[in-house]
């Protein structure tokens, strides 16, 4: 609900995934990822921020490998809220989206995800 340091979904290590069920099927157009800025971090760095990540569209929550919609890098030197357009266009609409975090900016113990949003056009 807010962007205070520590109010994040933290997971152990630098790799993890999150599956989101949207309220309706959409044709995804972009994704946004948000992390606290360095200026709000008690340590002055955001090494726990996601770095490399990919996004997939799924037909159902049990699908092992979905349709790759894009691979991205969250820039720790950029704005805290960053938008990423869909790179791999698909004619299918999706109600389920999987975010795969592939690495973070160097934190050895955990990765923090503050906000992830899916943008698109209703099917």
C-alpha positions in Angstrom: 0.0 0.0 0.0 3.0 2.4 0.4 6.6 2.7 -0.6 8.3 2.8 2.8 11.6 0.9 3.1 10.9 -2.7 4.0 7.3 -2.7 2.9 8.0 -5.1 0.1 7.5 -8.8 -0.9 10.9 -10.2 0.0 12.1 -13.6 -1.1 15.3 -15.5 -0.3 18.1 -15.2 -2.8 18.2 -13.4 -6.1 15.8 -15.6 -8.1 12.1 -16.0 -7.7 8.7 -15.8 -9.4 5.3 -14.3 -8.9 2.1 -15.3 -10.6 -0.7 -12.7 -10.9 -4.3 -13.4 -11.8 -5.8 -10.3 -13.4 -9.5 -9.4 -13.0 -10.1 -10.1 -16.7 -8.3 -11.2 -19.8 -6.2 -8.5 -21.4 -3.9 -8.0 -24.3 -0.7 -6.9 -22.4 1.0 -3.7 -23.6 3.4 -2.9 -20.8 4.6 -3.6 -17.3 5.8 -1.4 -14.5 8.1 -2.2 -11.7 8.7 0.0 -8.7 11.3 -0.1 -6.0 12.2 2.5 -3.4 14.8 5.1 -4.6 18.3 5.0 -3.2 17.6 8.2 -1.3 14.9 6.4 0.8 17.1 3.4 1.5 18.5 3.2 5.0 21.8 1.8 3.6 22.0 4.3 0.7 21.8 1.5 -1.9 19.1 -0.7 -3.4 21.1 -3.9 -4.0 18.0 -5.9 -3.1 16.1 -4.5 -6.1 15.3 -6.8 -9.0 17.8 -6.5 -11.9 17.1 -8.9 -14.8 13.5 -10.2 -15.1 11.2 -11.7 -17.7 7.4 -11.7 -18.0 5.2 -14.5 -19.4 1.5 -14.8 -20.3 -0.1 -18.0 -19.0 -3.2 -19.8 -20.1 -3.7 -21.2 -16.6 -1.8 -21.2 -13.3 -0.6 -24.8 -13.8 1.1 -24.0 -17.1 4.9 -24.6 -16.7 6.1 -22.4 -19.6 4.0 -19.5 -20.8 4.4 -17.2 -23.7 7.4 -14.9 -23.3 6.3 -11.3 -23.4 9.7 -9.7 -22.8 13.0 -9.7 -20.9 14.0 -6.6 -19.1 16.5 -4.9 -16.8 15.4 -2.7 -13.9 17.9 0.2 -13.8 19.0 0.9 -10.2 20.2 4.3 -11.4 16.9 5.2 -13.0 13.5 6.4 -11.7 12.0 4.3 -8.9 9.0 3.6 -11.2 10.0 2.1 -14.6 7.8 1.1 -17.5 8.7 -1.7 -19.9 6.7 -2.3 -23.1 5.7 -5.7 -24.3 8.6 -6.9 -26.5 7.1 -10.1 -27.9 3.7 -9.3 -29.3 1.1 -12.0 -29.2 -2.4 -12.3 -30.5 -3.6 -14.1 -27.4 -5.2 -12.4 -24.4 -4.0 -13.4 -20.9 -5.6 -13.3 -17.5 -2.6 -14.8 -15.8 0.9 -13.2 -15.9 4.1 -14.6 -14.4 7.0 -12.4 -13.4 10.3 -14.2 -13.1 13.1 -12.4 -11.3 16.4 -13.7 -12.6 18.8 -11.6 -10.6 19.1 -8.6 -8.3 21.6 -5.8 -7.9 24.0 -7.8 -5.7 22.2 -8.5 -2.3 23.4 -11.9 -1.3 20.5 -12.8 1.1 17.2 -11.5 -0.5 15.4 -9.6 -3.2 12.6 -7.1 -2.6 9.7 -6.5 -4.9 7.7 -3.4 -4.1 5.2 -3.0 -6.9 4.6 -4.8 -10.2 1.8 -3.7 -12.5 0.4 -5.1 -15.8 -1.0 -2.7 -18.4 -3.1 -3.7 -21.3 -6.3 -3.6 -23.3 -9.3 -5.6 -22.2 -10.0 -8.6 -24.4 
